[in-house]
Amino acid sequence: MSQENSRAPQIADFDPTLRVKRKPYHERLQELQLELLHLQVRMRDDENAAAVIVVEGVDAGGKGGTIARLAGHLDPRGVRVHGIGAPTSLELLGHYLQRFHARMPRRGRIAVFDRSWYGRVLVERVEGLTPRSDWERGYREICEFERQYHDSGTVIIKFWMHISKEEQLRRFEQRGSDPFKRYKLTADDWRNREAWDLYMHAADEMFERTHTEVAPWVLVSAEQKRYARLVVLSTVVERLREAFG
């Protein structure tokens, strides 16, 4: 169910009709989680390489739930999930990639990034937080950053989880009415929604300029959460199997 392609994906490739039924979803999910655990154990024992999984996408695109299914059955000693927010005042004093270098996994380990260094060419660009010269330079810096880790034995897997603007509104409203999910909905989410077209344009340029042989992007149709989770897990299993299987 991998959606990886040799060419850079585009938002226009998004297909909101992709679905999977509940029973085969649960059966396949369990198979993938078990195989991923076996691959993690092999990575841990060999200690020849590491894996980095980047999960980006639109707000309410299902990143958190997917990461939970991805990492929930792994050995917690060998995996770290990094939720990336705005840099601290101390982090702002250094190069913007410095805080990500500090979070990259050592050999035998897996790191999952919920948001990532791509904030430089997404939110910082769209919100005007970074001068154009800086985020333009960011494409080259990011590609070099990923190439360096790939060349030293790190597998880099990057996902963009996409939903329609209509589905996003439905999920926002659902979060607002659920006391257990209300904390997820912030003023930033609504503001980002108003800049939808700007974010989509930035995402397309990001794909075009950072989709490389060593770190390709996978556009995930996340209109149905079940389908999206299987795409992500099957892609991770496939990439890790190629590297360590």
Disulfide bonds with the S-S distance in Angstrom:
none
